[in-house]
């Protein structure tokens, strides 16, 4: 079965942060690789992802946990994403902290 989430997705919008912050260190991205690992970075936040594709009513969605750092401080959380109209749309949650919706486009 082919995995439509594989590859690198450029973060083009987040509810909690503007594009200047998203691209502060590197162009913001979220990436998924074969066998369930992945990573993301936006602003000063970098995380390593462990994901699974789970059934959702009438479709499926990618759900993940993550751990990493924000300005060198350890952080962790969870999130989910779905492909809608060719874009990756989802929410990233910080454990005991912020949450932000995001939209990303697949890089070619």
C-alpha positions as a Markdown table, in Angstrom:
| # | Residue | x | y | z |
|---|---|---|---|---|
| 1 | Unk | 0.0 | 0.0 | 0.0 |
| 2 | Unk | 1.4 | 3.4 | -1.0 |
| 3 | Unk | 1.8 | 6.0 | 1.7 |
| 4 | Unk | 0.7 | 9.5 | 0.4 |
| 5 | Unk | 2.2 | 11.2 | 3.5 |
| 6 | Unk | 5.8 | 10.2 | 2.7 |
| 7 | Unk | 8.2 | 13.1 | 1.8 |
| 8 | Unk | 8.8 | 16.6 | 3.0 |
| 9 | Unk | 6.0 | 19.1 | 3.4 |
| 10 | Unk | 6.6 | 22.9 | 3.6 |
| 11 | Unk | 4.7 | 24.6 | 6.4 |
| 12 | Unk | 2.9 | 27.5 | 4.8 |
| 13 | Unk | 0.5 | 28.5 | 7.7 |
| 14 | Unk | 0.2 | 28.0 | 11.4 |
| 15 | Unk | -2.6 | 29.3 | 13.7 |
| 16 | Unk | -0.3 | 30.4 | 16.5 |
| 17 | Unk | 2.8 | 31.7 | 14.6 |
| 18 | Unk | 3.4 | 33.9 | 11.6 |
| 19 | Unk | 5.5 | 32.9 | 8.6 |
| 20 | Unk | 8.5 | 35.0 | 9.8 |
| 21 | Unk | 8.7 | 32.8 | 12.9 |
| 22 | Unk | 7.9 | 29.6 | 11.1 |
| 23 | Unk | 11.0 | 30.2 | 8.8 |
| 24 | Unk | 13.2 | 31.8 | 11.5 |
| 25 | Unk | 16.0 | 29.1 | 11.4 |
| 26 | Unk | 15.1 | 27.1 | 8.3 |
| 27 | Unk | 12.1 | 27.1 | 6.0 |
| 28 | Unk | 9.5 | 25.4 | 8.2 |
| 29 | Unk | 8.7 | 21.8 | 7.3 |
| 30 | Unk | 7.3 | 18.4 | 8.5 |
| 31 | Unk | 8.6 | 15.2 | 6.9 |
| 32 | Unk | 7.6 | 11.6 | 7.0 |
| 33 | Unk | 9.8 | 8.6 | 6.1 |
| 34 | Unk | 9.3 | 4.9 | 5.5 |
| 35 | Unk | 8.7 | 2.8 | 8.6 |
| 36 | Unk | 7.1 | 5.5 | 10.8 |
| 37 | Unk | 9.8 | 8.0 | 11.6 |
| 38 | Unk | 9.7 | 11.7 | 10.7 |
| 39 | Unk | 10.7 | 15.2 | 11.9 |
| 40 | Unk | 9.7 | 18.8 | 11.8 |
| 41 | Unk | 11.1 | 22.2 | 12.4 |
| 42 | Unk | 9.5 | 25.6 | 12.6 |
| 43 | Unk | 11.0 | 28.6 | 14.4 |
| 44 | Unk | 13.2 | 27.4 | 17.2 |
| 45 | Unk | 11.2 | 24.1 | 17.6 |
| 46 | Unk | 12.6 | 20.9 | 16.3 |
| 47 | Unk | 11.0 | 17.5 | 16.9 |
| 48 | Unk | 11.5 | 13.8 | 16.0 |
| 49 | Unk | 8.2 | 12.1 | 15.0 |
| 50 | Unk | 6.9 | 8.5 | 15.5 |
| 51 | Unk | 3.7 | 8.2 | 13.3 |
| 52 | Unk | 1.0 | 5.8 | 12.4 |
| 53 | Unk | -1.8 | 6.0 | 9.8 |
| 54 | Unk | -5.1 | 5.3 | 11.6 |
| 55 | Unk | -8.6 | 4.8 | 10.3 |
| 56 | Unk | -10.9 | 7.9 | 10.7 |
| 57 | Unk | -14.6 | 8.0 | 9.9 |
| 58 | Unk | -14.8 | 7.7 | 6.1 |
| 59 | Unk | -11.1 | 8.2 | 5.6 |
| 60 | Unk | -7.7 | 7.9 | 7.4 |
| 61 | Unk | -5.4 | 10.3 | 9.2 |
| 62 | Unk | -1.8 | 10.3 | 10.3 |
| 63 | Unk | -1.3 | 10.5 | 14.1 |
| 64 | Unk | 2.0 | 11.0 | 15.7 |
| 65 | Unk | 3.9 | 11.6 | 18.9 |
| 66 | Unk | 7.0 | 13.7 | 19.0 |
| 67 | Unk | 9.9 | 14.8 | 21.2 |
| 68 | Unk | 12.5 | 17.5 | 20.6 |
| 69 | Unk | 13.6 | 20.9 | 21.7 |
| 70 | Unk | 12.5 | 24.5 | 21.7 |
| 71 | Unk | 15.4 | 27.0 | 22.2 |
| 72 | Unk | 17.4 | 24.1 | 23.6 |
| 73 | Unk | 14.7 | 23.1 | 26.2 |
| 74 | Unk | 13.2 | 19.6 | 26.0 |
| 75 | Unk | 9.6 | 19.5 | 24.7 |
| 76 | Unk | 7.3 | 16.8 | 23.5 |
| 77 | Unk | 3.7 | 16.3 | 22.3 |
| 78 | Unk | 1.5 | 14.8 | 19.8 |
| 79 | Unk | -0.4 | 15.7 | 16.6 |
| 80 | Unk | -2.4 | 14.5 | 13.6 |
| 81 | Unk | -2.6 | 15.4 | 9.9 |
| 82 | Unk | -4.8 | 14.6 | 6.9 |
| 83 | Unk | -4.4 | 15.3 | 3.3 |
| 84 | Unk | -7.2 | 17.6 | 2.1 |
| 85 | Unk | -7.3 | 19.2 | -1.4 |
| 86 | Unk | -3.7 | 18.3 | -1.9 |
| 87 | Unk | -2.5 | 20.0 | 1.3 |
| 88 | Unk | -1.4 | 18.5 | 4.6 |
| 89 | Unk | -3.7 | 19.9 | 7.3 |
| 90 | Unk | -3.5 | 19.1 | 11.0 |
| 91 | Unk | -2.8 | 20.1 | 14.6 |
| 92 | Unk | 0.5 | 20.0 | 16.6 |
| 93 | Unk | 0.2 | 19.8 | 20.4 |
| 94 | Unk | 2.8 | 20.6 | 23.0 |
| 95 | Unk | 2.6 | 18.4 | 26.1 |
| 96 | Unk | 1.0 | 20.7 | 28.8 |
| 97 | Unk | 1.3 | 23.7 | 26.4 |
| 98 | Unk | 0.3 | 25.3 | 23.2 |
| 99 | Unk | -1.5 | 23.8 | 20.2 |
| 100 | Unk | -1.6 | 25.1 | 16.7 |
| 101 | Unk | -3.3 | 24.1 | 13.5 |
| 102 | Unk | -1.0 | 24.0 | 10.4 |
| 103 | Unk | -1.2 | 23.7 | 6.7 |
| 104 | Unk | 1.7 | 22.4 | 4.5 |
| 105 | Unk | 2.4 | 21.8 | 0.9 |
| 106 | Unk | 4.3 | 18.8 | -0.5 |
| 107 | Unk | 7.8 | 19.8 | -1.8 |
| 108 | Unk | 8.6 | 18.5 | -5.2 |
